[in-house]
Protein backbone atom coordinates (compact mmCIF):
# COMPACT_ATOMS: atom_id res chain seq x y z
CA UNK A 1 0.00 0.00 0.00
CA UNK A 2 1.65 3.15 -1.16
CA UNK A 3 -0.42 5.51 0.99
CA UNK A 4 -0.14 3.66 4.28
CA UNK A 5 0.64 6.29 6.92
CA UNK A 6 0.33 4.03 9.95
CA UNK A 7 3.25 4.13 12.34
CA UNK A 8 3.77 0.45 13.06
CA UNK A 9 7.40 1.02 14.02
CA UNK A 10 6.26 3.02 17.07
CA UNK A 11 4.52 0.14 18.82
CA UNK A 12 5.66 0.00 22.46
CA UNK A 13 6.09 -3.80 22.58
CA UNK A 14 8.23 -5.87 20.21
CA UNK A 15 6.69 -9.18 19.19
CA UNK A 16 8.97 -12.08 18.29
CA UNK A 17 8.34 -15.66 17.35
CA UNK A 18 4.92 -17.24 16.99
CA UNK A 19 3.58 -16.27 20.43
CA UNK A 20 -0.16 -15.58 20.43
CA UNK A 21 -1.02 -12.32 22.13
CA UNK A 22 -3.42 -12.12 25.03
CA UNK A 23 -6.23 -9.51 24.89
CA UNK A 24 -4.46 -7.50 27.61
CA UNK A 25 -1.34 -7.37 25.42
CA UNK A 26 -3.37 -6.03 22.52
CA UNK A 27 -5.00 -3.41 24.74
CA UNK A 28 -1.54 -2.19 25.73
CA UNK A 29 -0.18 -2.12 22.20
CA UNK A 30 -3.23 -0.56 20.60
CA UNK A 31 -4.34 1.83 23.34
CA UNK A 32 -4.11 4.63 20.77
CA UNK A 33 -3.22 4.43 17.10
CA UNK A 34 -2.62 7.67 15.23
CA UNK A 35 -2.06 8.62 11.62
CA UNK A 36 -1.91 12.05 10.02
CA UNK A 37 -5.71 12.07 9.66
CA UNK A 38 -7.04 9.75 12.37
CA UNK A 39 -6.71 9.00 16.05
CA UNK A 40 -8.19 5.63 16.99
CA UNK A 41 -8.73 5.07 20.70
CA UNK A 42 -11.17 3.46 23.10
CA UNK A 43 -14.47 5.26 23.66
CA UNK A 44 -14.48 7.61 26.66
CA UNK A 45 -17.34 9.03 28.78
CA UNK A 46 -17.01 12.50 27.21
CA UNK A 47 -17.59 11.15 23.69
CA UNK A 48 -21.40 11.31 23.93
CA UNK A 49 -21.90 14.31 21.62
CA UNK A 50 -19.52 12.98 18.96
CA UNK A 51 -21.14 9.57 19.24
CA UNK A 52 -24.57 11.10 18.65
CA UNK A 53 -23.28 13.19 15.73
CA UNK A 54 -22.04 10.08 13.92
CA UNK A 55 -24.58 7.47 15.01
CA UNK A 56 -27.54 9.84 14.68
CA UNK A 57 -26.67 11.05 11.18
CA UNK A 58 -28.74 9.33 8.47
CA UNK A 59 -25.87 9.72 5.96
CA UNK A 60 -23.44 7.73 8.13
CA UNK A 61 -26.06 5.06 8.75
CA UNK A 62 -27.27 4.63 5.18
CA UNK A 63 -26.51 0.89 5.21
CA UNK A 64 -27.06 0.28 8.92
CA UNK A 65 -30.04 -2.07 9.36
CA UNK A 66 -30.63 -0.63 12.85
CA UNK A 67 -31.17 2.90 11.48
CA UNK A 68 -29.62 6.04 13.03
CA UNK A 69 -29.86 6.73 16.75
CA UNK A 70 -33.08 8.70 17.26
CA UNK A 71 -31.69 10.88 20.08
CA UNK A 72 -28.75 11.67 22.34
CA UNK A 73 -30.02 9.33 25.06
CA UNK A 74 -29.78 6.33 22.72
CA UNK A 75 -26.20 7.21 21.76
CA UNK A 76 -25.28 7.71 25.42
CA UNK A 77 -26.73 4.30 26.30
CA UNK A 78 -24.67 2.63 23.57
CA UNK A 79 -21.55 4.49 24.69
CA UNK A 80 -22.05 3.38 28.32
CA UNK A 81 -22.44 -0.21 27.11
CA UNK A 82 -19.24 -0.02 25.05
CA UNK A 83 -17.24 1.46 27.93
CA UNK A 84 -18.56 -1.17 30.33
CA UNK A 85 -17.40 -3.96 28.04
Helices and strands as residue ranges (DSSP letters): G 8-10, H 23-29, E 32-34, E 39-41, G 45-47, H 48-55, G 58-61, H 72-84
